[in-house]
Amino acid sequence: MVTLHDVKRLALVALLLAAASTSFAGTDPAPACRASARSVPAEGYPGQQIVWRLEILRRADVTNVEWLEPPAFPGFRAEWLPGQPERGAVTQDGVDWLARVEERALFAERPGELVIAPKGLRCSVAGGAQLDASIPATRVRVLDLPEAGRPPDFAGLVGTLALEVAARPQTLALGGSARLEATLHGDANLWDARDPLHGAPGLEGVEVFPTRPRLELEPGVELSVRRRFAYDIVPSREGRIEIPSLRVPYFDPALRRYAVATSPAIVLEVGPRATGRSAEAAALATPAGADANATGRALGVVALCVSALGIGALGALTWMRHRRRRARGHAAILAALEVPASADAAALLARALRLALEPELPGARTAAVEELSAPPGAGPACERALALLARVERSRFDPHAACASRADVVAAIEALARR
């Protein structure tokens, strides 16, 4: 016979079993890894820098975490950021985790909703087991740039930026050159920046020889971008010459409006030509009367050669005259190097090499050194002069690069004259 006491005892046992069952169910092991991702900010504009941040949590017994596939960012230009080193003592849902953060600087290439959906992570557990962890997709809303207030010369730069311009020397003699540098820096998409000096008004008194722009990326908490434009400025007259104020329009996403980065005007004081003849002046200094007399004498010699020696001798004479003319031109270039050293000795050396190379390479006087190459059959003298020019030009950009010596440049020019 079951008594009331027995019933109470059975009820208590049932309650204890239920409690134990609930306790066991709550002790399921935590996953090997967890991942969560977001973009900062959650929306932006084409060209604006957005930071994609992925937080990875792993259990203490997880020995390695790797991508199932390298992450892809369709619709974005992506640049690596150092993120945050692994740290411990991160507690979620009563579990202690080790955490690290992966980051990328993203620049949307078009408006619309862009989705970042990495394949996931593979987590290796001590003992050999490998467990996969998914990464939730990140959706980024990319807005159209507004039409209102857009400057007519806006070229798509989005972010914050500053413009700095400097010239050295600012006092020089006619026939010399100054190096002008315009630097844009900020968090914007500056690889899309246009040449700020191109088409600028007020440059009638100078010749401008641009060099290849340089791009520098500095990853940190965000990506810092620096874009350098450099030019050789050669005045064509004496007096005061003003390099006009430059302007670079951009869109500021924080203020949601267009702005313009500007630089102050720079003044060059150009004095009389320094003592000594420049290469170009020497090449053009022969009086017209002397040209006429030389031409007459040359025609007489040609006639004599044709009648006495025939066509072969005429060809030899033409070659000799061409070589003498080139030698005189190279002598004038070497004479220009006797001018007392200016504040930019490397510019003087580069200009002399360019003038000496012009007969071999039409356009060498103005083209970027990276665009020049020795033509077929040019010979080792031309190749050595080109390599020397690249070395001189590199020293003008990089303060740590050694410039070629004047003796090396003289030897290269004399070798070209002997061809």
C-alpha positions as CSV (number, residue, x, y, z in Angstrom):
1,M,0.0,0.0,0.0
2,V,1.5,3.4,-1.1
3,T,1.4,5.9,1.6
4,L,1.3,9.7,1.4
5,H,4.9,9.7,2.6
6,D,5.9,7.5,-0.4
7,V,4.2,9.9,-2.8
8,K,6.1,12.9,-1.5
9,R,9.3,11.0,-1.7
10,L,8.8,10.1,-5.4
11,A,7.8,13.7,-6.2
12,L,11.1,14.9,-4.6
13,V,13.1,12.4,-6.6
14,A,11.4,13.6,-9.9
15,L,12.2,17.2,-9.1
16,L,15.9,16.3,-8.5
17,L,16.1,14.4,-11.7
18,A,14.6,17.3,-13.7
19,A,17.0,19.7,-12.1
20,A,20.0,17.5,-13.0
21,S,18.8,17.1,-16.5
22,T,18.5,20.9,-16.9
23,S,22.0,21.4,-15.5
24,F,23.6,18.9,-17.9
25,A,21.8,20.4,-20.8
26,G,23.4,23.8,-20.0
27,T,27.0,22.5,-19.9
28,D,27.3,22.1,-23.7
29,P,30.8,23.1,-24.7
30,A,31.3,26.6,-26.3
31,P,32.1,26.6,-30.0
32,A,35.9,26.6,-30.8
33,C,35.7,30.1,-32.4
34,R,33.3,33.0,-32.9
35,A,33.5,35.8,-35.4
36,S,31.6,39.1,-35.8
37,A,32.1,41.8,-38.4
38,R,31.0,45.4,-39.0
39,S,31.9,48.4,-41.0
40,V,32.8,51.8,-39.6
41,P,30.8,53.8,-40.6
42,A,28.0,51.6,-41.7
43,E,27.3,53.8,-44.8
44,G,29.5,56.1,-46.9
45,Y,30.2,57.5,-50.4
46,P,32.2,56.2,-53.3
47,G,35.9,56.8,-52.6
48,Q,35.4,57.3,-48.9
49,Q,37.5,55.3,-46.5
50,I,35.5,52.7,-44.5
51,V,37.1,50.4,-42.0
52,W,35.9,46.7,-42.0
53,R,36.5,45.3,-38.6
54,L,36.4,41.5,-37.9
55,E,36.6,40.3,-34.2
56,I,37.7,36.7,-33.8
57,L,37.2,34.9,-30.4
58,R,38.9,31.5,-29.8
59,R,38.9,29.1,-26.9
60,A,42.2,28.7,-25.0
61,D,42.5,25.1,-26.5
62,V,42.4,26.4,-30.1
63,T,45.9,26.5,-31.4
64,N,45.4,28.1,-34.8
65,V,42.8,30.1,-36.7
66,E,43.0,30.6,-40.5
67,W,40.8,31.7,-43.4
68,L,38.8,29.0,-45.2
69,E,39.5,31.3,-48.2
70,P,41.2,34.7,-48.3
71,P,38.5,37.4,-47.8
72,A,37.2,39.1,-50.9
73,F,35.7,42.6,-51.0
74,P,33.8,43.0,-54.3
75,G,33.1,46.6,-55.3
76,F,35.8,47.9,-53.0
77,R,39.5,48.8,-53.2
78,A,40.9,47.1,-50.1
79,E,44.1,47.9,-48.2
80,W,45.5,45.9,-45.2
81,L,45.5,47.5,-41.7
82,P,47.4,46.1,-38.7
83,G,44.2,45.7,-36.6
84,Q,44.6,44.8,-32.9
85,P,46.9,42.2,-31.3
86,E,45.4,39.3,-29.5
87,R,44.3,39.9,-26.0
88,G,42.8,37.7,-23.3
89,A,40.3,38.0,-20.5
90,V,37.3,38.5,-22.9
91,T,34.3,37.0,-21.3
92,Q,31.0,36.3,-23.2
93,D,28.2,34.0,-22.1
94,G,30.2,32.9,-19.1
95,V,33.1,31.7,-21.3
96,D,36.7,33.2,-21.3
97,W,38.0,33.8,-24.8
98,L,41.2,35.0,-26.5
99,A,40.3,37.8,-29.0
100,R,42.0,39.5,-31.9
101,V,40.8,42.0,-34.5
102,E,41.4,41.9,-38.3
103,E,40.9,45.2,-40.2
104,R,40.8,46.4,-43.8
105,A,40.6,50.0,-45.2
106,L,37.9,49.8,-47.9
107,F,37.1,52.4,-50.6
108,A,33.8,51.8,-52.4
109,E,34.0,52.0,-56.2
110,R,30.3,52.6,-56.9
111,P,27.1,53.5,-55.1
112,G,24.6,50.8,-54.0
113,E,24.5,48.1,-51.3
114,L,27.8,46.2,-51.2
115,V,28.1,42.9,-49.4
116,I,31.2,41.5,-47.7
117,A,30.7,37.8,-47.1
118,P,34.0,35.9,-46.3
119,K,33.7,32.1,-46.5
120,G,34.6,31.6,-42.8
121,L,37.4,30.5,-40.5
122,R,39.0,27.1,-39.7
123,C,39.9,26.6,-36.0
124,S,42.4,23.9,-35.1
125,V,41.9,22.4,-31.6
126,A,44.6,20.8,-29.5
127,G,44.4,17.1,-30.3
128,G,44.0,17.5,-34.0
129,A,40.3,18.4,-34.5
130,Q,39.4,21.2,-37.0
131,L,36.2,23.1,-36.6
132,D,34.8,25.7,-39.0
133,A,33.2,29.0,-37.9
134,S,31.0,31.2,-40.0
135,I,31.4,35.0,-40.5
136,P,28.2,36.9,-40.7
137,A,27.9,39.0,-43.9
138,T,28.5,42.8,-43.6
139,R,26.3,45.1,-45.7
140,V,27.5,48.6,-46.6
141,R,25.2,51.2,-48.0
142,V,27.1,53.4,-50.5
143,L,25.3,56.7,-51.3
144,D,25.5,58.8,-54.4
145,L,27.6,61.9,-54.2
146,P,25.4,65.0,-54.1
147,E,25.1,67.2,-57.2
148,A,24.4,70.4,-55.2
149,G,27.6,72.4,-54.7
150,R,29.8,70.2,-56.7
151,P,32.8,72.2,-58.1
152,P,33.2,71.9,-61.9
153,D,36.8,70.6,-61.5
154,F,35.8,68.0,-58.9
155,A,37.7,64.8,-59.8
156,G,36.2,62.3,-57.3
157,L,38.4,62.8,-54.2
158,V,36.4,61.9,-51.0
159,G,37.7,62.2,-47.5
160,T,39.8,64.8,-45.6
161,L,42.9,66.1,-47.2
162,A,45.4,68.9,-47.1
163,L,47.6,70.5,-49.9
164,E,51.2,71.6,-49.3
165,V,53.4,73.3,-51.9
166,A,57.1,74.2,-51.7
167,A,59.8,75.4,-54.1
168,R,63.5,75.4,-53.8
169,P,65.4,77.5,-54.5
170,Q,63.1,80.5,-54.7
171,T,66.0,82.8,-55.8
172,L,67.9,81.7,-58.9
173,A,69.6,82.9,-62.0
174,L,68.1,82.8,-65.5
175,G,69.0,79.5,-67.0
176,G,68.7,77.7,-63.7
177,S,65.8,75.6,-62.5
178,A,63.7,75.2,-59.3
179,R,62.1,72.1,-57.9
180,L,58.4,72.6,-57.1
181,E,56.6,69.9,-55.0
182,A,52.9,69.7,-54.4
183,T,51.9,67.1,-51.8
184,L,48.4,65.9,-51.0
185,H,47.9,64.0,-47.8
186,G,44.9,62.7,-45.8
187,D,42.6,59.7,-45.6
188,A,41.1,60.2,-49.1
189,N,41.4,58.1,-52.3
190,L,44.4,60.2,-53.4
191,W,45.5,57.7,-56.0
192,D,42.8,59.3,-58.1
193,A,44.2,62.8,-57.6
194,R,44.9,64.8,-60.8
195,D,48.0,66.9,-61.4
196,P,47.1,70.1,-59.5
197,L,49.5,72.2,-61.7
198,H,48.1,71.0,-65.0
199,G,46.2,73.7,-66.7
200,A,46.9,76.2,-63.9
201,P,46.8,79.9,-65.2
202,G,49.7,82.3,-64.8
203,L,52.6,80.0,-65.9
204,E,53.5,82.0,-69.0
205,G,56.9,83.0,-67.6
206,V,58.2,79.4,-66.9
207,E,58.7,76.1,-68.6
208,V,57.2,73.2,-66.5
209,F,58.7,69.7,-66.7
210,P,56.6,67.3,-64.6
211,T,58.1,64.0,-63.1
212,R,56.2,60.9,-62.3
213,P,54.0,61.3,-59.2
214,R,54.6,59.2,-56.1
215,L,52.1,57.4,-53.9
216,E,52.7,56.5,-50.3
217,L,50.4,54.4,-48.1
218,E,50.8,54.3,-44.3
219,P,48.6,51.8,-42.5
220,G,47.7,52.5,-38.9
221,V,44.4,53.0,-37.1
222,E,43.2,54.0,-40.6
223,L,45.0,54.3,-43.9
224,S,47.0,57.5,-44.4
225,V,47.6,58.4,-48.0
226,R,50.2,60.7,-49.4
227,R,50.5,61.7,-53.1
228,R,53.5,63.8,-54.3
229,F,53.7,65.7,-57.6
230,A,57.1,67.2,-58.5
231,Y,58.1,69.6,-61.4
232,D,61.3,71.2,-62.7
233,I,60.5,74.9,-63.2
234,V,62.7,76.7,-65.6
235,P,62.1,80.5,-65.8
236,S,62.1,82.0,-69.3
237,R,62.7,85.6,-68.2
238,E,64.2,87.7,-65.4
239,G,62.3,89.3,-62.6
240,R,59.6,88.3,-60.2
241,I,57.6,85.2,-61.3
242,E,54.6,84.0,-59.3
243,I,53.5,80.4,-59.3
244,P,49.8,80.7,-58.8
245,S,47.8,79.3,-55.9
246,L,46.8,75.7,-56.5
247,R,43.3,74.2,-55.7
248,V,42.1,70.7,-55.2
249,P,38.3,70.2,-54.7
250,Y,37.1,67.2,-52.6
251,F,34.0,66.0,-50.8
252,D,34.1,65.9,-47.0
253,P,31.9,63.0,-45.9
254,A,31.8,64.1,-42.3
255,L,30.3,67.5,-43.2
256,R,28.5,66.1,-46.2
257,R,29.6,69.0,-48.4
258,Y,32.2,69.9,-51.0
259,A,35.4,71.8,-50.0
260,V,38.6,73.0,-51.7
261,A,42.1,72.5,-50.5
262,T,44.3,75.4,-51.6
263,S,47.9,76.5,-51.4
264,P,49.4,80.0,-51.2
265,A,51.1,81.4,-54.3
266,I,54.9,81.0,-54.5
267,V,57.2,83.7,-55.8
268,L,60.4,83.0,-57.7
269,E,63.0,85.8,-57.9
270,V,65.0,85.4,-61.2
271,G,68.2,87.3,-61.6
272,P,70.6,87.7,-64.6
273,R,72.1,84.6,-66.1
274,A,75.1,83.4,-64.2
275,T,78.7,83.9,-65.5
276,G,79.4,81.4,-68.2
277,R,77.3,80.2,-71.1
278,S,74.5,77.8,-70.6
279,A,74.4,74.7,-72.9
280,E,71.4,76.0,-74.8
281,A,72.8,79.5,-75.2
282,A,76.1,78.2,-76.5
283,A,74.3,76.0,-79.0
284,L,72.4,79.0,-80.3
285,A,75.1,81.7,-80.0
286,T,76.6,81.4,-83.5
287,P,75.9,84.7,-85.4
288,A,73.8,84.4,-88.6
289,G,76.7,85.7,-90.7
290,A,79.0,83.1,-89.4
291,D,76.4,80.4,-90.3
292,A,76.3,81.8,-93.8
293,N,80.1,81.8,-94.2
294,A,80.3,78.2,-92.7
295,T,77.5,77.1,-95.2
296,G,79.4,78.6,-98.1
297,R,82.7,76.9,-97.1
298,A,80.9,73.6,-96.6
299,L,79.3,73.7,-100.0
300,G,82.6,74.4,-101.6
301,V,84.2,71.5,-99.8
302,V,81.3,69.2,-100.8
303,A,81.6,70.1,-104.5
304,L,85.4,69.4,-104.4
305,C,84.8,66.1,-102.7
306,V,82.1,65.0,-105.2
307,S,84.3,65.7,-108.1
308,A,87.5,64.3,-106.7
309,L,86.5,61.4,-104.5
310,G,82.9,60.6,-105.5
311,I,79.9,59.7,-103.4
312,G,81.8,57.6,-100.9
313,A,83.9,60.5,-99.8
314,L,80.9,62.7,-99.6
315,G,79.3,60.3,-97.1
316,A,82.5,60.2,-95.1
317,L,82.7,64.0,-95.1
318,T,79.0,64.3,-94.0
319,W,79.7,61.9,-91.1
320,M,82.8,64.0,-90.0
321,R,80.8,67.2,-90.1
322,H,78.0,65.6,-88.1
323,R,80.5,64.4,-85.5
324,R,82.2,67.8,-85.3
325,R,78.8,69.5,-84.8
326,R,77.9,67.1,-82.1
327,A,81.2,67.5,-80.4
328,R,80.8,71.3,-80.4
329,G,77.3,70.9,-78.9
330,H,78.6,68.6,-76.2
331,A,81.5,71.0,-75.5
332,A,78.9,73.7,-74.9
333,I,77.0,71.4,-72.5
334,L,80.2,70.8,-70.6
335,A,80.9,74.5,-70.5
336,A,77.5,75.0,-68.8
337,L,78.8,72.7,-66.0
338,E,81.5,75.3,-65.3
339,V,78.9,77.7,-64.0
340,P,79.3,78.2,-60.2
341,A,77.3,75.6,-58.3
342,S,73.7,76.6,-57.7
343,A,71.4,75.6,-54.8
344,D,70.3,72.6,-56.9
345,A,73.4,71.0,-58.3
346,A,71.6,67.8,-59.2
347,A,69.2,69.8,-61.5
348,L,72.2,71.2,-63.3
349,L,73.7,67.7,-63.8
350,A,70.3,66.3,-64.9
351,R,69.8,69.1,-67.4
352,A,73.3,68.6,-68.9
353,L,72.7,64.8,-69.4
354,R,69.3,65.4,-70.9
355,L,70.7,67.9,-73.5
356,A,73.5,65.5,-74.3
357,L,71.1,62.6,-74.8
358,E,68.6,64.6,-77.0
359,P,70.4,63.8,-80.3
360,E,70.2,60.0,-79.5
361,L,66.7,60.2,-77.8
362,P,64.4,62.9,-79.2
363,G,62.3,64.1,-76.2
364,A,65.0,63.3,-73.6
365,R,65.0,67.0,-72.6
366,T,61.5,66.9,-71.2
367,A,60.3,63.3,-70.8
368,A,60.3,61.5,-67.4
369,V,63.4,59.4,-67.0
370,E,61.2,56.2,-66.6
371,E,59.8,56.8,-70.1
372,L,63.3,56.9,-71.8
373,S,65.0,53.8,-73.1
374,A,68.0,53.3,-75.4
375,P,67.0,52.7,-79.0
376,P,68.4,49.7,-81.0
377,G,72.0,50.2,-81.8
378,A,72.4,53.2,-79.5
379,G,75.5,51.6,-77.9
380,P,76.8,51.4,-74.3
381,A,77.5,55.2,-74.0
382,C,73.8,56.0,-74.4
383,E,72.9,53.2,-71.9
384,R,75.4,54.5,-69.4
385,A,74.2,58.1,-69.7
386,L,70.6,56.9,-69.2
387,A,71.5,55.0,-66.1
388,L,73.4,58.0,-64.8
389,L,70.4,60.3,-65.5
390,A,68.1,57.9,-63.5
391,R,70.5,58.0,-60.6
392,V,70.7,61.8,-60.6
393,E,66.9,62.2,-60.8
394,R,66.4,59.7,-58.0
395,S,68.7,61.7,-55.8
396,R,66.5,64.8,-56.3
397,F,63.5,63.0,-54.8
398,D,65.2,60.8,-52.2
399,P,67.4,62.6,-49.7
400,H,69.1,59.3,-48.8
401,A,70.1,58.5,-52.4
402,A,73.6,59.3,-53.5
403,C,73.9,61.7,-56.4
404,A,76.3,61.1,-59.2
405,S,79.4,63.2,-59.2
406,R,80.2,65.9,-61.7
407,A,83.1,63.9,-63.0
408,D,80.8,60.9,-63.8
409,V,78.5,63.2,-65.7
410,V,81.4,64.8,-67.7
411,A,82.7,61.4,-68.6
412,A,79.2,60.2,-69.8
413,I,78.8,63.4,-72.0
414,E,82.3,63.0,-73.5
415,A,81.5,59.4,-74.3
416,L,78.4,60.4,-76.1
417,A,80.4,63.0,-78.1
418,R,82.8,60.3,-79.3
419,R,80.0,58.3,-81.0
